[in-house]
Amino acid sequence: MWTFRMGKKSSKVTEDEVEEILKAYGDLLCDEEAAVIRDESCLPTTKERIKTALVVAIAAARTNDERQCYRMWYLFLANFQPDVGPRGFMKGELKLELEDIVQRSPAYQELVQASAWLKKMEEEAQYPKRELEVLEQKLSRLSSG
């Protein structure tokens, strides 16, 4: 059983669950047709459990390339936000006409909502970066100790 604690949240996963979570999350990320910003309900499990599985994978990675891949997956979790909806946002190119923006049409409202999601995504992406730095420090101390 693996437990990972960052801040106030912690999550536990077994070794078998780590593999299952990584496979399901990896399959989700390989969907080339998916939107850039997706609803967090699309995730195979909670963000905390995925983070725990990824921390295990980062710690167990045999190569720097493998470790870097898992780091990118970790950071990409910020692209999954609540209340985005099943369609997601920014699937393909965003096409708006000037009249849509001027008249505050549904397209404009969608753009406003997307801006909020993008801001939240960017803010949330800062936490995993810090978490990865802490993890690297811990791994460095373990390998040198």
Sine and cosine of phi, psi and omega as CSV:
sin_phi,cos_phi,sin_psi,cos_psi,sin_omega,cos_omega
0.00,0.00,0.77,-0.64,0.02,-1.00
-0.96,-0.29,0.68,-0.73,0.07,-1.00
-0.80,-0.60,0.71,-0.70,0.03,-1.00
-0.76,-0.65,0.76,-0.65,-0.03,-1.00
-0.83,-0.56,0.82,-0.57,0.12,-0.99
-0.77,-0.64,0.89,-0.45,-0.03,-1.00
0.92,0.39,-0.73,-0.68,-0.05,-1.00
-1.00,0.01,-0.27,0.96,-0.07,-1.00
-0.99,-0.12,0.61,-0.79,0.11,-0.99
-0.65,-0.76,0.35,-0.94,-0.03,-1.00
-0.55,-0.83,0.56,-0.83,0.02,-1.00
-0.88,-0.48,0.67,-0.74,0.09,-1.00
-0.61,-0.79,0.54,-0.84,0.08,-1.00
-1.00,0.09,0.19,-0.98,0.02,-1.00
-0.87,0.49,-0.67,0.74,0.04,-1.00
-0.90,0.44,-0.64,0.77,0.01,-1.00
-0.91,0.42,-0.57,0.82,0.04,-1.00
-0.84,0.55,-0.76,0.65,0.00,-1.00
-0.88,0.47,-0.70,0.71,0.00,-1.00
-0.89,0.46,-0.71,0.71,-0.02,-1.00
-0.90,0.44,-0.72,0.70,-0.02,-1.00
-0.89,0.45,-0.64,0.77,0.02,-1.00
-0.91,0.42,-0.75,0.67,-0.03,-1.00
-0.90,0.43,-0.68,0.74,0.00,-1.00
-0.93,0.37,-0.67,0.74,0.05,-1.00
-0.87,0.49,-0.68,0.74,0.05,-1.00
-0.88,0.48,-0.65,0.76,0.01,-1.00
-0.89,0.46,-0.66,0.75,-0.02,-1.00
-0.95,0.33,-0.38,0.92,-0.02,-1.00
-0.99,0.15,-0.10,0.99,0.00,-1.00
-0.95,0.32,0.98,-0.19,-0.06,-1.00
-0.94,0.34,-0.32,0.95,-0.02,-1.00
-1.00,0.03,-0.10,1.00,-0.10,-1.00
-0.96,0.28,0.42,-0.91,0.05,-1.00
-0.96,0.29,0.33,-0.94,0.02,-1.00
-0.94,0.33,-0.72,0.69,0.04,-1.00
-0.98,-0.22,0.84,-0.54,-0.07,-1.00
-0.83,-0.56,0.35,-0.94,0.04,-1.00
-0.96,0.29,0.67,-0.74,-0.03,-1.00
-0.91,0.42,-0.29,0.96,0.05,-1.00
-0.93,0.36,-0.22,0.98,0.06,-1.00
-0.97,0.25,-0.32,0.95,-0.04,-1.00
-0.92,0.40,0.54,-0.84,-0.02,-1.00
-0.94,0.35,-0.32,0.95,0.04,-1.00
-0.33,-0.95,-0.14,-0.99,-0.04,-1.00
-0.93,0.36,0.37,-0.93,0.06,-1.00
-0.86,0.51,-0.62,0.78,-0.02,-1.00
-0.89,0.46,-0.68,0.74,0.01,-1.00
-0.93,0.37,-0.61,0.79,0.05,-1.00
-0.91,0.41,-0.67,0.74,0.04,-1.00
-0.86,0.50,-0.68,0.73,0.00,-1.00
-0.88,0.48,-0.72,0.69,0.02,-1.00
-0.87,0.48,-0.65,0.76,0.00,-1.00
-0.94,0.35,-0.59,0.81,0.06,-1.00
-0.88,0.47,-0.68,0.73,0.05,-1.00
-0.87,0.49,-0.70,0.71,-0.01,-1.00
-0.90,0.43,-0.65,0.76,0.02,-1.00
-0.89,0.45,-0.69,0.72,-0.01,-1.00
-0.91,0.41,-0.54,0.84,-0.06,-1.00
-1.00,-0.07,-0.08,1.00,-0.06,-1.00
-0.85,0.53,0.66,-0.75,-0.03,-1.00
-1.00,0.02,-0.37,0.93,-0.02,-1.00
-0.75,-0.66,0.33,-0.94,0.06,-1.00
-0.91,0.42,-0.59,0.81,0.03,-1.00
-0.89,0.46,-0.69,0.72,0.02,-1.00
-0.90,0.44,-0.69,0.73,0.02,-1.00
-0.89,0.46,-0.68,0.74,0.00,-1.00
-0.90,0.43,-0.61,0.79,0.05,-1.00
-0.87,0.50,-0.75,0.66,0.01,-1.00
-0.91,0.41,-0.55,0.84,0.08,-1.00
-0.89,0.46,-0.68,0.73,0.02,-1.00
-0.90,0.45,-0.66,0.75,0.06,-1.00
-0.86,0.50,-0.65,0.76,0.00,-1.00
-0.88,0.48,-0.74,0.67,-0.01,-1.00
-0.91,0.40,-0.54,0.84,-0.04,-1.00
-0.93,0.37,-0.28,0.96,0.05,-1.00
-0.84,0.55,-0.45,0.89,0.01,-1.00
-0.90,0.43,-0.32,0.95,0.02,-1.00
-0.96,0.27,-0.16,0.99,0.01,-1.00
-0.98,-0.20,0.92,-0.40,-0.09,-1.00
-0.82,-0.58,0.43,-0.90,0.02,-1.00
-0.95,0.32,0.49,-0.87,0.14,-0.99
0.90,0.44,0.39,0.92,0.08,-1.00
-0.97,0.22,-0.55,0.83,-0.02,-1.00
0.99,-0.13,0.27,-0.96,-0.11,-0.99
-0.92,0.39,-0.41,0.91,-0.02,-1.00
-0.97,0.24,-0.46,0.89,-0.06,-1.00
0.96,0.26,-0.15,-0.99,0.01,-1.00
-0.61,-0.79,0.52,-0.86,-0.02,-1.00
0.93,0.38,0.76,0.65,0.12,-0.99
-1.00,-0.05,0.93,-0.36,-0.10,-1.00
0.97,0.22,-0.40,-0.91,-0.03,-1.00
-1.00,0.05,0.59,-0.81,0.07,-1.00
-1.00,0.05,0.86,-0.50,-0.04,-1.00
-0.86,-0.51,0.90,-0.44,0.04,-1.00
-0.78,-0.62,0.59,-0.81,0.10,-0.99
-0.99,-0.14,0.46,-0.89,-0.02,-1.00
-0.83,0.56,-0.64,0.77,0.00,-1.00
-0.87,0.49,-0.61,0.79,0.03,-1.00
-0.85,0.52,-0.70,0.71,-0.04,-1.00
-0.93,0.36,-0.73,0.69,-0.03,-1.00
-0.88,0.47,-0.65,0.76,-0.07,-1.00
-1.00,0.05,0.03,1.00,0.01,-1.00
0.80,0.60,0.78,0.63,0.00,-1.00
-0.96,0.26,0.03,-1.00,0.08,-1.00
-0.82,0.57,-0.53,0.85,0.02,-1.00
-0.90,0.43,-0.64,0.77,0.04,-1.00
-0.91,0.41,-0.70,0.71,0.02,-1.00
-0.87,0.49,-0.62,0.78,0.04,-1.00
-0.90,0.43,-0.63,0.78,0.03,-1.00
-0.91,0.41,-0.65,0.76,0.04,-1.00
-0.88,0.48,-0.71,0.70,0.01,-1.00
-0.90,0.44,-0.65,0.76,0.01,-1.00
-0.89,0.46,-0.61,0.79,0.03,-1.00
-0.88,0.48,-0.66,0.75,0.04,-1.00
-0.90,0.43,-0.68,0.74,0.02,-1.00
-0.90,0.43,-0.67,0.74,0.01,-1.00
-0.89,0.46,-0.66,0.75,0.02,-1.00
-0.89,0.45,-0.71,0.71,0.01,-1.00
-0.90,0.44,-0.65,0.76,0.01,-1.00
-0.88,0.47,-0.71,0.71,0.01,-1.00
-0.90,0.44,-0.67,0.74,0.03,-1.00
-0.90,0.44,-0.70,0.71,-0.02,-1.00
-0.92,0.39,-0.51,0.86,0.00,-1.00
-0.91,0.42,-0.38,0.92,0.02,-1.00
-0.93,0.38,-0.59,0.81,-0.02,-1.00
-0.91,0.43,-0.75,0.67,0.02,-1.00
-0.87,0.49,-0.56,0.83,0.03,-1.00
-0.88,0.48,-0.71,0.71,0.02,-1.00
-0.92,0.39,-0.65,0.76,0.02,-1.00
-0.88,0.48,-0.65,0.76,0.02,-1.00
-0.91,0.40,-0.60,0.80,0.05,-1.00
-0.88,0.47,-0.69,0.72,0.03,-1.00
-0.89,0.45,-0.69,0.73,0.02,-1.00
-0.87,0.50,-0.71,0.70,0.01,-1.00
-0.87,0.49,-0.63,0.77,0.04,-1.00
-0.90,0.44,-0.69,0.73,0.02,-1.00
-0.90,0.44,-0.69,0.72,0.01,-1.00
-0.90,0.44,-0.62,0.79,0.02,-1.00
-0.90,0.44,-0.68,0.73,0.02,-1.00
-0.91,0.41,-0.62,0.79,0.00,-1.00
-0.92,0.40,-0.65,0.76,-0.04,-1.00
-0.96,0.27,-0.44,0.90,0.00,-1.00
-1.00,-0.03,-0.21,0.98,-0.08,-1.00
-1.00,-0.03,0.00,0.00,0.00,0.00
